[in-house]
């Protein structure tokens, strides 16, 4: 809904100023926004599911994780001179981020200067 309101406002302002090139550009941005709506909704649903699974995991394993921390603390209290490795998680490490990079166009970027049509 916000995309529709923004589109209407942008089109009205551009048409009022008789700037049809700007109006066409606003329409392109609005079309892009509408195309992204479904994708963002899907990502939001996946994030909610992931967080629900994480919360369930935390609830189910809370007791055993707490006991492990207590046991580690007791061992260190009883044997202060012992060289013990720090307590660490058994979860796998963070995956390498080798995925494709997505660049979001920002008018403040200077990468695009000198390319394409001039706006003069």
N, C-alpha and C positions, 0 to 999 in steps of 0.2 A: 504494500500500500504506500509506503514512504517513497518508493521509486516512482510510482504513478504521480504522486503529488509533486515530487521534484521535477519530473518530466513536464508536467503541465505548467508549472511555474517558469521553468527554463524556456519552454516554447513560447509562452505568452510574452515574456520579457524580450526574447529575440525577435519575435514578430512585431512587437510594439516598436522596436528600434529599427525595423525593416532590415535586419541583418540576417539574411536567409542562409548565408554560409555558417554563421554561428548557430542558427536554429538547426541546420543539418548536423552540425557537430554534436549539439545537445541530444539530438535524436539518436545518433550513434552511441553516445554514452548511455542513454536510457535503454537502448536495445541490449547493450552489453550488460547492464545491470539486471535486466529481466532474465537474460540468459544465465546469469550467475545465481539467481535466486534459488533455483532447484538444487544446484550444486551445494550452495551454502547450507540449505536445509538438510541435505543428506549428510554433510560433514557434522552439522550440529547434532543430528540423531546418533551418528557413530560416536561422537565425543560423549554424549550422554550415556550410551551403552557402556563405553569403556570406563567411565567414572563409576557407574553402577557396579560393574564387575570388580573394580579396584576397591570400592567400599565394602563389598561382600568379602573379598579376600582379606582385607584389614580386619573385619569383624571376626572371621573364622580363625585367623592366625594370631589374633591379639594376645591370647593367653600364652601360647608357646613362645612368641617373640619376647614377651615380658619376662617369662621364666629364663630365657637365654641371657637377657641383660642382667637379671638378678644373679644368676650363676656366675657370670663373668665378673661382676662387681665383688661377689663374695670371694672368688678365687684370688682376685687382686688384693683384697683386704687381708686374706690369710697369708698370702705369700708376696709381700711387697717387693722383695728383691728378685722375683722371678721375671725372666725376660719373655713376656708373652706378646704375641702378635695382637694388634688391635682387633677388636670385634668388628667383623665386616659382614655384609649381606651376602646371602647365598644366591641372590637373584642375578641373572645374567647382566653383564654390563650394557651400557647404552649402545645401540647399534650405530654403525658408521653412517654418516649422512651423505650417501653417494647418489641420492636421487637428483632428478633434474631441478634446476633452479628456475624459479618463476620470477620474472621482473614485472612489477606493477608500475605502470607509467605514472609519473608524477611530473607536473608541469615545471617543478623546480629543478628537475634533472637537466643537466647540461649535455647529456649524451646525444640528444636529438638535434642540437643546434647545427644549422648548416645543412640539414638533410630535409628532403621533401619540399612541399610548397612553402613559399614564404607567406607570411601573414600581412605584409605591408599594405 
